[in-house]
Amino acid sequence: MDHNDVKRAVVVGAGVMGHSIAHVFARAGIEVNLVDLNQAVLDHAMGLIPADLETLAEFKKISRGDIPKVLARIHPFTDLARGAKGVDFAVEAVSEIPDIKRGVFSQLDQCCPPNAVIASNTSSLDVFSIARITRPERLVVAHWFVPPHIIPLVEVVPGPETSPGTVQFTAKLMKRLGKRTVIMKEFVPAFIVNRIQHSISRTVWEMLEKGWATPEEIDQAVKLTLGIRLPVVGVVQTNDFAGLDLIYDIMKAGQSVSPLVKEMVDRGHLGAKTSKGIYDYGGRSEAEILKTRDQQYLKLLGYLEEIKAFDPV
């Protein structure tokens, strides 16, 4: 099946993630069954969706006139067997509890059509070891971020038996939904974003527990530095601007050198200053590269100051 042929999806779990994922599918013209065994949770979700859509309309991400059509494509169910009937794509978005997920995968395996892709929204669990399904080649992770109807990224992660076709199908379907994807080569716990975020969280809790700085000071420090730089240069490319020779010296002082950094330094690829480092800058001069970066920094800084982003929400 081509990703453009997807006509109906099911989202299992109507919580914080599930209700939002459901209306992303509906906005793309796909009929979506939203399933939750708890009627109260389902009712709450169906109440949140119109508010989400109103916010999107306020920022011209959707026409207010289209909201009724989007809502009409969302069908609530408390019966998973009925909700999974005839779907082309399934999203598991239930609690991060292995036994609960295992049960949902088994039911989806039994109730979805044989060619339907089953995607898990897990944030870190090895669902490929948890799931017991007859066609593991159709199981994949499609990890969204809160709130799914706003954050553009979906991480697509294969398991050891996931077929390449399932991975590409899922990535292309996410693009049809208006999302951008990163495709990991293999499963690693927590994937890309949460793996990095977990390292940050451990450090933050250490600083708070030891009283090295207040919560407000930590957030100010990050917002006024990384908050400006990372949207432009990310966590990898930023090393090119520090200079890989400097990174190498710092690593040597700490007696832990990455062979990747050593190889690039040995080849004279030091980053922006040599027009090649982790990224290739196509022969542009250092001045040209820095000017492009700085213009983006200044535009972003000006906007963040304008919306008072450096104040607590």
KEVOMI-577702 format. One record per residue (C-alpha): residue in one letter; x, y, z. Coordinates in steps of 0.05 Angstrom, whole numbers, plus 5000, padded with zeros to 4 digits. Each point is the difference from the previous one (the first is absolute). Example, Ala and Ser with C-alpha at 12.3 -4.5 7.8 and 13.67 -1.06 7.14 Angstrom:
2
A524649105156 S502750694987 
! end
This chain:
313
M500050005000 D502350714985 H499850505057 N495250424958 D495149435002 V499150035076 K492650165011 R498949805073 A504449975062 V499049805072 V503250335060 V499849585063 G500350425063 A496450675005 G504550355050 V504850594991 M503249714938 G494449594970 H494650524993 S504950484967 I502849474952 A492949834980 H498350694975 V506650064962 F497649404958 A493150314994 R502950664976 A503549624944 G493349734976 I500849315031 E494249695039 V502549825069 N497249565055 L502050235069 V499849425049 D500250015076 L497049495048 N498350565049 Q493950384976 A501650595045 V506950074969 L497049944931 D494850545015 H505450465028 A504249904937 M494250164954 G499050645040 L507450204993 I500449904925 P495650604981 A504050445046 D506549774967 L497150154932 E497750695022 T507150165022 L502749774933 A494850434964 E502250605042 F507049924971 K497349874930 K502449274999 I492949794982 S493850354975 R494550075051 G495249784945 D503649334995 I499449835074 P493149664995 K502749564943 V506149815041 L495749825060 A495449594956 R505949554981 I501449815073 H496149405025 P500349815074 F499949275022 T500649635065 D500549334963 L506949894969 A497649444955 R494950464968 G504850594998 A505549604965 K495449704947 G502050194929 V505650485018 D506350114959 F504350275056 A499849915075 V503250435054 E501049725070 A500250585050 V498349675067 S503850045066 E507449825002 I498549355036 P502649384963 D494249545018 I494950514976 K503750114935 R500849254989 G492549915006 V498650564951 F504949744949 S496949305004 Q493050294988 L502450444943 D503549404969 Q493549615002 C495150554982 C503750434948 P500249794927 P506349584984 N503550564962 A498750555051 V506250315030 I500150015076 A503950595028 S501750125073 N500550695029 T504549745057 S505150505024 S505349495019 L497549295010 D502549434957 V493249834972 F503249514952 S501749555059 I493350135034 A495349874942 R497749304982 I497350074930 T499649544939 R503150504951 P505650385035 E502250304934 R494150475004 L501650275070 V503850665005 V500950575049 A497250684979 H501650445059 W496350675003 F501450585048 V495350395046 P495850324973 P499849584937 H495550494962 I505450545007 I506949685005 P502249834929 L504449395013 V498649265001 E505749515013 V499349364959 V503649415030 P500449294973 G500749365039 P504349414980 E494449704958 T496750644974 S500050004925 P503350594962 G493350084965 T496450115066 V505150535020 Q499550384934 F492449944999 T499550295071 A504850574985 K496250194937 L493449975036 M502650465054 K502250494946 R492949964971 L497650205070 G504550624997 K505449715044 R507549974992 T503549355016 V506749745021 I501149264986 M504649635047 K504349434972 E498149555059 F496549995066 V503650305060 P496450175065 A497050715001 F501850114927 I503150694983 V496450555036 N498349665066 R506949695004 I503050704998 Q494550295045 H501249465053 S507350215005 I497850725010 S494949795052 R505049615041 T504650615002 V494350475018 W497749575058 E507249955026 M500650764999 L493450095036 E501349475052 K506950295016 G497450715000 W505050254949 A494850464969 T492650165005 P495049734950 E499150704973 E507550104990 I500849334964 D494350154953 Q502550714987 A507049724985 V497349504950 K494850464967 L505150564990 T505349554969 L497849324974 G493050264988 I502750484948 R505449574970 L497049304995 P494150184954 V505250254950 V506049535008 G497349415039 V504249575047 V504749724947 Q501550594954 T501450445060 N506649635007 D502150264931 F499350715026 A503849865064 G505549704957 L501549265000 D507250145018 L497550335065 I495249425012 Y505949524990 D504350385051 I494450005051 M499149254990 K507449875009 A500050405064 G494349565025 Q503849384976 S494149764958 V500850134925 S494949824948 P503349654941 L495250374954 V502650685024 K507349774995 E499049764929 M497050664978 V505450415034 D505549574970 R497050144931 G499850755014 H492450025000 L499150475059 G493050284987 A497850684974 K507150275002 T502249504946 S493249954965 K499549275018 G499149635065 I494149575020 Y496350394946 D502650194931 Y499250744987 G501449964926 G506350424998 R496750625030 S504650455040 E499750015076 A497450724997 E494249794954 I498249415044 L500150415064 K496050564969 T494449524981 R500049705070 D500150685035 Q494350284958 Q495749415021 Y502050085073 L498150744999 K493349874966 L498349465050 L502450405060 G495850604978 Y493849574994 L501149645066 E500850685035 E493850264965 I495649435026 K503350035069 A502449284993 F505450105053 D494750115053 P496949385034 V493749754965 
! end
